[in-house]
Amino acid sequence: MKRKSRYSKAYARVLQTLRELRKEAGLTQAEVAARFGAHAPFVSKCESGERRLDVVELAEFCRIYGVSVATFMERAGLE
């Protein structure tokens, strides 16, 4: 049985990169959530893996952090 990607090392790198970029942008989880129009737990759950990211949300995180999706993928080792 194939393991779900959410439990893979690659997905762990995605989550780590998501946290790193937020911190590099100098933003709190609450500030990012406000830009999303969401509550602070939304960002926390995304960064912890409790809530699975979809591609549209990933693109929005990248926009907020000022990086392209391609740059994000490179940083996460998924180019």
VOBAMAR-48181 format. One line per field, with one value per residue (C-alpha): x, y, z; residue in one letter; residue number from 1. Coordinates in steps of 0.25 Angstrom, whole numbers, plus 2048, in hexadecimal, padded with zeros to 3 digits. Example, Ala and Ser with C-alpha at 12.3 -4.5 7.8 and 13.67 -1.06 7.14 Angstrom:
// residues 2
X: c(831	837)
Y: c(7EE	7FC)
Z: c(81F	81D)
rest: c(a	s)
nr: c(1	2)
This chain:
// residues 79
X: c(800	806	808	800	808	804	80D	819	826	823	816	81E	828	81C	817	825	826	819	81D	82B	825	81B	826	82F	823	823	814	80D	803	7F8	7FC	7FD	7EF	7EA	7EF	7E8	7DB	7DC	7DE	7EC	7EA	7E9	7F8	7FC	7F5	7FA	809	807	801	7F4	7ED	7F1	7F6	7EF	7F7	7EE	7F2	800	800	7FA	804	80F	809	808	816	81B	821	81C	817	823	82C	824	825	834	836	82E	837	82B	82F)
Y: c(800	80E	818	825	830	838	82F	82F	836	83F	844	847	84F	857	85A	85E	867	86D	871	876	87F	885	888	88E	897	89C	897	891	886	890	89A	88F	88A	899	89A	88D	892	886	884	882	873	871	874	86C	860	862	863	857	84E	84D	853	84F	85A	85B	861	86E	870	86D	878	882	87F	881	88F	893	88F	896	889	882	874	86F	875	86F	861	863	867	85A	852	84E	855)
Z: c(800	7FC	807	806	801	80E	816	80C	80E	802	809	815	80D	808	816	81A	80E	811	81F	81B	810	81A	824	819	815	824	825	830	82E	832	828	81D	820	820	811	80E	815	81E	82D	833	835	826	824	830	82B	81D	822	82C	821	829	81D	80F	805	7F8	7EC	7EC	7FB	7F8	7ED	7F7	802	7F7	7F3	801	804	7F7	7F0	7E4	7E5	7DD	7E7	7F2	7EC	7EA	7F8	7FC	7F3	7EA	7DD)
rest: c(m	k	r	k	s	r	y	s	k	a	y	a	r	v	l	q	t	l	r	e	l	r	k	e	a	g	l	t	q	a	e	v	a	a	r	f	g	a	h	a	p	f	v	s	k	c	e	s	g	e	r	r	l	d	v	v	e	l	a	e	f	c	r	i	y	g	v	s	v	a	t	f	m	e	r	a	g	l	e)
nr: c(1	2	3	4	5	6	7	8	9	10	11	12	13	14	15	16	17	18	19	20	21	22	23	24	25	26	27	28	29	30	31	32	33	34	35	36	37	38	39	40	41	42	43	44	45	46	47	48	49	50	51	52	53	54	55	56	57	58	59	60	61	62	63	64	65	66	67	68	69	70	71	72	73	74	75	76	77	78	79)
